Amino acid sequence: MAEPPRARHDQGVGDIADIEAALAAHWSQFGEAHEERGLLWFETAIRHLPYNGVIRAHLGDDADERIAVVTDRMRARAAECLWFVHPTATPADLPARLSAHGLRPVEAITCMSLDLAGWEPPPLPAGVAYEEVGDDDALGEYTELTLRYWRIPPDEQPLVADLQRRLGPGRAPGHRYLARIDGEPVAKGYLSVAGPPGVAALYGMNVVPAARGGGIAAGLTTTLLARARELGCRRVVLHSTPMAVGLYRRAGFGERCPLTVFATAPFKPGSR
């Protein structure tokens, strides 16, 4: 797996700080968040990825002890665990230490950002309707796409649906969107405004495989960026899989830094 590009020297540290802060604010909402001695992690009753994990790690001489605190808790619950390794993570040999504790690199991510000043939305693709999730029926459709994407086993699907309801419209600082063709939901995306003031973040973007290639993801990105501007945001950040980097470049995003995801289980979402 190719490593994403390093942070560009002509970009200020503010981009990376916003990316990390937005990610921490977003994922901390998913369950019970803990912040202790350099670690920020979250836990839910859902054992399947990506519903338990470490969001941020700034560790010192006791790094192995701190890693074991989280991994032992997860093993006791038979819960799969992910770990985001940011460019600012410490110690420098954190990846090797995680491997020694049973976590493996499962995804290389490129962190990106776009300043909205001067951004102009391109035309949306014909035949696709983009709408914000505003009622229980639409939330159910959004949840179904989430379950399919992460391949959530049947016994845990009610727990994921309950989490989506608890973080539903009006109950969390964010906005879910669906893309529809002939009334059927074919893509979803989430605009988070939980992070630093004036900064929005795009998460949970995916298109069902049968609907790829028609510009749906580009239109959804445009829709979320337009919503962010309506909300008064000055910058939008995201972290992209290798498959989607080109899409976001064409939308105007610039590459800022790499981020590696480690996990205790294979990381196999259903679509990108």
PyMOL commands that set and color helices and strands:
alter all, ss='L'
color gray80, all
select helices_A, chain A and resi 13-30+63-76+94-100+136-150+154-166+209-211+216-230+242-251
alter helices_A, ss='H'
color red, helices_A
select strands_A, chain A and resi 32-36+39-43+53-57+82-85+104-115+129-132+174-181+184-192+199-207+235-240+254-263
alter strands_A, ss='S'
color yellow, strands_A
deselect
rebuild
show_as cartoon
